[in-house]
Structure formats: C-alpha cells, structure tokens
Amino acid sequence: MGPVELLHMSVFSLSYSPCGRFLAAGNNYGEIALFSLSAALSPDATSQSQKPVLTFTAHEGPIFSLISTDCHLLSAGNGEISAWSWTELIKKNVKPLWTRRPNYKSSLEIPEINSMIINPRDNSLVVGAGDNNIHILDMEHGEFKSVLQGHSDYVHCVSVREREGEILSGGEDGAVRIWDSRTGQSVHCIEVYKYEDCARPQYGKWISCVTTDSDWMLCSGGPALSLWHLRSLSPTSVFPLTGCQRQATFYQDKILAVGEGPYVSHCLLGGKVKAEIPCTSQSLNTLQLNTNSTEHRVLTVGGSSDHIDVFTNLSYKAFSLSF
C-alpha cells in the first residue's frame, strides 16, 4: 500500500481473538490486519512488534463491523458477512469459512452493513444495514431467518439486552427502537432528538451508537451522548461533549466515548466529563476493551489514520499499532 492510501486510511472496526492475544482491525479499503498483542506488550517488543502479523483483503468495501465468537471472526463489508476461523487466521490461512448476504429487496444496490452483534439468547447474529432493516442470521444453520422493519432510514447501530430478550437499534431517522427478539415486533420507539436536553439540531438527528448495560442505555450521534433509564424510557444524564460520539461503552463506574476529536472521553455517570485522553487520530470511530485475557487487558482505539492506539492504563496512550 502506497503513502497516499496510508494517508487516507481509516480504521472502522476492532475485535479481539477469543484468547485475547490477537487484535483484528478493519479499514476503509476492505482489509483486515491481525496484530499480536502478546508480542506488542512484551518487554522485548520492537517497532516490528507493532506491525500486523497478517494483512489481507476481506471485502471490496469498508469493513464497518468486526465481531468475534468463541472460534470465529465475523466481518461485514460490501453488503455481505464473512466468517473466518481464528485458529486458521493465526496460522495465516485466509480462506473464509462462509459468506452470507441478507435478503435485500433490490439486487441493484448493495446496502452497507453498519453494525453486528451476537444475541446469545438464541445464538443469532443481529445485523444493522443500510436498507433500513435489521436482519437476523441463525448462526447454527447459517440462514437469515427474519427481518425487523420499522426504521425509515439507515440503521447505524444495534445492541442486545439479553436478559429481557430485547434488541435495540439506532438509525439515521433519529429513532432508537426497542424490539422483542422473540416476536420481531418494535415495542418502543425513542426519538432522542425530540428531547430538549439531548437535541443538537446543528448536528442532525441521526443515532450513531447505542449500547446497553442491564436497565441502562447510552446513545449518541446528532443528539448529545446521553444515559437513559430503560424502565422509565427517560434520559438521566446528558454529557457536554463536542461533536458526534461514534462509540461509547460502560466501564466500571465510568463511560468511555470516542467520536469527533482526537481523544477518549472519560465521563462520570452523573454527566460530568472527568478527562479527555489524547489519541493519535484526529477523529475516532471505534474503541474496544479486551476482556478476553487478563494478561493482555488493554483498550484499543481506531479512527482517521492507519494507527491504532493501545492503552494499558486508561489514563494515557502506551503505544500505537499501525497497518
């Protein structure tokens, strides 16, 4: 890859191997890079340890979503989903186990797949797509079994409340929809931009990220990042962050968020921004905590460059991996 391509690279997705020793990163060119965290975190690490052990082209378009199961890496790009064996990838064998495409109404345009998450309740894959729908893939049989319809524009993000058997989705239409995963019916629709405390008309109404933790939900996009109580369906905290936040996660008694701006925001549940930790990329798309390995417990962050920042301590960047 030449210097111009590297200059215009963006990292959209990150996922850890089941053992926690490897990190997969997906970029805007349809490439997946595999990094060895054990090598990069070793006391004997060199600059070569921060380079991929494997890079391959997985899809024609950008890879907006990567997730891992107990043994597979799932990648989404160019309207399709591919499964790769982690064992084989670590051996540098890059043949997909399978590739599936949701049942789109039109064969002319290929909608982007923006988000994926596993629903452990029935071992299904929940897929948020650019055709305004959520597609459900039965992982056991490898077939798409249902479509959740209700959004009037792109679906940007999906999340799961396992205990309640609910799926949450956020879209370009400004709605967060809550679905009963058993019936496929939309049971609640929250139009976040209509809440005065959350609304930011200058950024639009789209929802870029939704994440849940038991009875709580975080969402952001055009509206400000806000914390919602899902039993009362009301916002309890709104965070005064600039720009659109593209991903947020609960971590212990804090919230970590990334978006427009070269930093990871640390927020307290009550609404205060506690810290903004500098990063390499000027704009950030994705953050992932490695909970698969205590030995390699890190936070990784990717955005508008070929660098992926690694935090061994959440208060500063330790080093960067790069394509």
C-alpha positions in Angstrom: 0.0 0.0 0.0 1.4 3.4 -1.0 1.8 6.5 1.1 -1.4 8.2 -0.3 -3.5 5.2 0.6 -2.0 5.1 4.1 -2.6 8.9 4.5 -6.3 8.4 3.7 -6.8 5.2 5.7 -9.5 5.0 8.4 -9.9 2.1 10.9 -13.6 1.4 11.4 -13.7 -1.8 13.5 -11.7 -3.7 16.0 -12.2 -7.2 17.6 -10.1 -9.4 19.9 -9.5 -13.1 19.4 -11.2 -15.4 21.9 -7.9 -16.0 23.7 -7.3 -12.2 23.9 -3.8 -12.5 22.4 -4.6 -11.1 19.0 -6.4 -8.0 17.7 -8.2 -7.7 14.3 -8.7 -4.3 12.7 -10.8 -3.5 9.7 -10.2 -0.4 7.4 -11.9 1.6 4.7 -10.1 -0.4 1.9 -11.7 -3.7 2.9 -8.6 -5.0 4.6 -8.3 -6.9 7.9 -5.0 -6.6 9.8 -4.1 -9.1 12.6 -1.8 -7.9 15.4 -0.2 -9.9 18.1 -0.9 -8.2 21.4 1.4 -10.6 23.3 4.3 -9.5 21.0 3.4 -5.8 21.2 3.1 -5.9 25.0 6.2 -8.0 25.6 9.1 -6.3 27.4 11.2 -7.3 24.4 8.9 -5.6 21.9 10.4 -3.8 18.9 8.8 -1.5 16.3 8.2 -4.6 14.2 6.0 -6.0 17.1 3.6 -3.1 16.4 3.1 -4.1 12.8 0.5 -6.7 11.6 1.4 -10.4 11.6 -1.1 -10.7 8.8 -2.9 -8.3 6.4 -5.5 -9.5 3.8 -8.3 -8.1 1.7 -11.6 -9.5 3.1 -14.2 -7.4 1.2 -14.5 -4.9 -1.6 -15.8 -2.1 0.5 -15.1 -0.7 4.0 -15.3 -3.0 7.0 -17.6 -1.2 9.3 -18.1 -4.1 11.8 -15.9 -6.9 13.2 -17.0 -9.2 16.0 -15.7 -12.5 17.4 -17.5 -15.6 18.6 -15.9 -18.5 20.5 -13.9 -19.5 17.5 -14.8 -17.3 14.5 -14.1 -13.7 13.4 -17.1 -12.2 11.6 -16.5 -9.3 9.2 -19.1 -7.1 7.4 -18.3 -5.3 4.2 -19.9 -4.5 0.8 -23.4 -5.9 1.9 -22.1 -9.3 2.9 -20.8 -11.1 6.1 -17.9 -13.5 6.1 -16.8 -15.9 8.8 -13.1 -16.7 9.4 -11.6 -19.3 11.7 -9.4 -17.6 14.4 -7.3 -20.8 14.5 -6.6 -20.6 10.8 -6.0 -16.8 10.8 -3.4 -17.2 13.5 -1.8 -19.8 11.2 -2.0 -17.2 8.4 -4.6 -19.1 6.4 -7.1 -16.6 5.0 -9.9 -18.6 3.4 -13.4 -17.6 4.6 -15.5 -20.4 6.1 -18.6 -18.9 4.6 -20.1 -15.7 3.2 -23.7 -14.7 3.6 -25.7 -11.8 2.2 -29.0 -10.7 3.8 -32.2 -10.9 1.7 -32.2 -7.4 0.3 -35.3 -6.3 -1.7 -33.3 -4.8 -4.5 -30.4 -6.6 -6.2 -29.3 -3.3 -7.8 -27.9 -1.5 -4.8 -25.8 -3.1 -2.1 -26.6 -1.7 1.3 -23.8 -1.2 3.8 -23.7 -3.4 6.9 -23.0 -0.9 9.6 -23.2 -3.0 12.8 -23.4 -6.5 14.1 -23.9 -8.2 17.5 -24.4 -11.7 18.7 -27.7 -12.4 20.6 -26.6 -15.2 23.0 -30.3 -16.0 23.8 -30.8 -17.8 20.5 -27.3 -17.8 19.1 -28.3 -15.4 16.3 -26.4 -12.6 14.6 -28.2 -9.2 14.6 -27.2 -7.1 11.6 -28.0 -3.4 11.2 -28.0 -2.5 7.5 -28.3 0.4 5.0 -31.6 -0.9 3.7 -33.3 0.5 6.9 -33.7 -3.0 8.3 -32.3 -5.3 10.9 -31.6 -8.8 9.6 -31.3 -11.8 11.9 -29.0 -14.7 10.9 -29.4 -18.1 12.6 -25.8 -18.9 13.3 -26.4 -22.6 13.8 -28.0 -23.1 10.3 -26.3 -20.2 8.5 -29.5 -18.8 7.2 -31.2 -15.4 7.6 -34.5 -16.2 9.4 -36.2 -12.8 9.9 -36.2 -9.1 9.2 -37.1 -6.4 11.7 -38.8 -3.5 9.8 -39.6 -0.1 11.3 -36.8 2.4 10.7 -37.3 4.8 7.8 -33.6 5.3 7.1 -30.2 3.6 7.5 -29.6 1.5 10.7 -26.3 2.6 12.1 -26.0 0.5 15.3 -27.5 -2.4 17.2 -27.3 -3.7 20.7 -28.8 -6.5 22.8 -30.5 -6.7 26.2 -30.0 -10.4 26.7 -32.0 -10.8 30.0 -35.0 -9.0 28.6 -34.8 -10.7 25.2 -34.7 -7.3 23.5 -32.8 -5.8 20.6 -32.0 -2.1 20.4 -31.3 -0.3 17.1 -30.4 3.3 16.2 -30.8 4.9 12.8 -30.4 7.9 10.5 -34.1 8.6 11.1 -33.2 9.7 14.7 -35.0 6.8 16.4 -33.8 4.3 18.9 -36.1 1.3 18.5 -36.5 -1.5 21.1 -37.6 -4.8 19.6 -38.9 -8.0 21.2 -36.4 -10.6 19.8 -39.0 -13.4 20.1 -41.8 -11.8 18.1 -39.7 -9.3 16.0 -42.1 -6.5 17.0 -41.0 -3.0 17.8 -42.2 -2.4 21.4 -40.8 1.1 22.0 -39.5 4.0 19.8 -37.5 6.8 21.4 -37.0 9.8 19.2 -34.0 11.2 21.0 -33.7 14.5 19.1 -37.2 15.5 20.4 -35.8 15.7 23.9 -34.7 19.3 24.5 -31.7 18.4 26.7 -30.4 16.0 24.1 -31.2 17.8 20.9 -28.4 19.4 18.8 -30.1 20.5 15.5 -26.7 21.7 14.1 -25.5 18.1 14.1 -28.8 16.5 12.9 -30.9 13.8 14.5 -29.1 10.5 13.4 -28.1 7.9 16.0 -24.6 6.6 15.6 -24.2 4.4 18.7 -26.4 2.5 21.1 -25.1 0.4 24.0 -26.8 -1.1 27.0 -26.0 -2.4 30.4 -29.0 -4.0 32.2 -31.6 -1.3 32.6 -29.4 1.5 31.2 -28.7 2.7 27.6 -26.1 5.1 26.1 -26.9 6.7 22.8 -25.4 9.5 20.7 -25.0 10.8 17.2 -26.5 14.2 16.2 -28.1 14.4 19.7 -25.6 14.7 22.6 -24.3 11.5 24.3 -27.0 10.6 26.9 -27.6 8.0 29.5 -31.2 6.6 29.7 -33.1 4.5 32.2 -34.9 1.9 30.1 -37.7 1.2 32.6 -38.8 4.8 32.6 -37.6 5.5 29.0 -36.2 8.8 30.1 -32.7 10.4 30.0 -31.0 10.8 33.3 -27.7 12.4 32.2 -26.6 14.3 29.2 -22.8 14.7 28.6 -21.4 18.0 27.4 -19.1 16.6 24.7 -18.4 18.4 21.4 -19.1 16.8 18.1 -20.8 13.5 17.4 -19.8 10.5 19.5 -19.4 7.4 17.3 -19.0 4.7 20.0 -19.4 4.6 23.8 -19.2 1.9 26.4 -19.7 1.3 30.1 -16.5 0.6 32.1 -16.7 0.1 35.8 -18.3 3.3 37.2 -17.4 5.3 34.1 -18.4 5.8 30.5 -15.8 5.8 27.7 -16.6 7.6 24.5 -14.9 8.4 21.1 -16.0 10.5 18.1 -15.1 13.8 16.5 -11.9 14.9 18.3 -8.5 13.3 19.0 -9.3 11.9 22.4 -11.1 9.3 24.5 -13.6 11.0 26.8 -14.0 9.6 30.4 -17.4 10.5 31.8 -19.0 10.0 35.1 -22.5 8.5 35.2 -23.9 11.8 36.6 -23.0 13.7 33.5 -19.6 15.2 34.2 -16.6 14.8 31.8 -13.8 13.7 34.0 -10.9 13.5 31.4 -10.1 13.6 27.7 -7.1 11.4 26.9 -5.2 12.4 23.8 -5.0 9.9 20.8 -3.1 9.8 17.5 -6.1 10.1 15.1 -7.8 13.4 14.7 -11.2 11.7 14.7 -12.1 8.4 16.2 -14.5 5.6 15.1 -14.1 2.7 17.4 -12.9 1.6 20.9 -12.7 -1.9 22.3 -11.8 -3.2 25.7 -10.0 -6.6 25.8 -11.9 -8.6 28.4 -10.8 -12.0 26.9 -7.4 -12.0 28.7 -6.2 -10.6 32.0 -2.6 -10.7 30.8 -3.4 -8.6 27.7 -6.2 -6.3 29.2 -6.0 -3.2 27.1 -8.2 -0.6 25.5 -7.6 -0.1 21.7 -8.9 2.9 19.7 -9.0 3.4 15.9 -10.0 6.3 13.7 -9.0 8.5 10.8 -5.4 7.2 10.4 -3.5 3.9 9.9 -2.7 3.9 13.7 -4.5 2.0 16.5 -3.7 3.4 19.9 -3.2 1.0 22.8 -3.9 1.9 26.4 -2.5 -0.4 29.1 -3.6 2.2 31.6 -6.7 4.2 30.7 -5.1 7.5 31.7 -2.6 7.6 28.8 -1.7 6.0 25.5 1.1 3.4 25.8 1.9 3.0 22.1 0.3 2.6 18.7 -0.1 -0.3 16.3 -0.1 0.5 12.6 -1.1 -1.0 9.3 
